[in-house]
Amino acid sequence: MKLINYIFIIIILSFTASLADNQAGFLTWKKNFKIIALQNEISEKTFDKVMANVQFLPNVIKYDRYQPEFYEDTKTYISKRTSSKKVSKGLNFYKENSNLINTIDSQYNIDKELLLALMGIETNFGTYVGKMDILSSLSTLSFDERRSEFFSNELIILLRLIENNQIDYKTLYGSWAGAFGYFQFMPSTMKNYAIDYDKNSYIDLKNNNDAYASAANYLNKMGWNDEEPCFYKINLSNDVPKKYLNVSAKKLHDKKKLKYFRKYIVNDDILDKNFDHLTTALITPDKDIIPEAENLSPAYIIFSNYEIILKWNRSLRFSLAVCTLKDKFRNEL
């Protein structure tokens, strides 16, 4: 018992020392980052005002290392996010906002079912947008070495939006990763695609009008095609060359026309021949992530629309869940 207590004390002291080192390092990072910010058209007045209360958030690092996309198997991940309860809530949200949603669908040529699915998975239809201080989250992730460059760029963009009075920094509470609003836009997405749809001289991504139009504008500009599929769940034959199997969302490789892959798909009769000319890829999302996962199951053949959702959130499972929920809404609406 004494040995256990001793080990526990050592762990606590090590954690405390590490946290203290991070806090000290973060203050140094903040001073250096100010120099970078000023070089990127951020005024000293804005930086000092906005960054005055920014803090290092240890939990953000924990969340970054332990995302559900990294440990949940595909079946569990999708089922949690496309439940009958989620569908029911989405249908109720649609009934309450059908005029806006149908108008946006028509204006931007983006399926209303897709917009419902994205909002449902990202924020449970606006009921959970996150409570983290985004400026502190982005600063913590910028200080951290794993993806420092990406989050540093996002933080600079956010500071510039604040500098230009496009966003009120006092409202910036969202996800641990720095995403904001009903559709969880990162700062770069806000800058490039957010729209003041209701023309009130302010972009409010926690308002249905601006949020829906912004999400539809993003998907439209990225090339979503509502006439094409997102994915098919397939059964692969054992002779499929391993080089065609994608297990990571970082970069899909060895793409081929659907017609080419048919010879490796046992249940290819479920695939519409009208799509044979489309470029596709094979993914086996559990392999290399889930311990003892099978090599060829589950397997999916994915299309360009899937890759557009992948740009929204670079996770094989996230894209599968969004498209699955979209199809469930289509069956109900």
Summary of the structure (lengths in Angstrom):
residues: 333
radius of gyration: 22.3
end to end distance: 61.5
largest distance: 70.6
contacts: 1038
relative contact order: 0.13
helix: 58%
strand: 8%
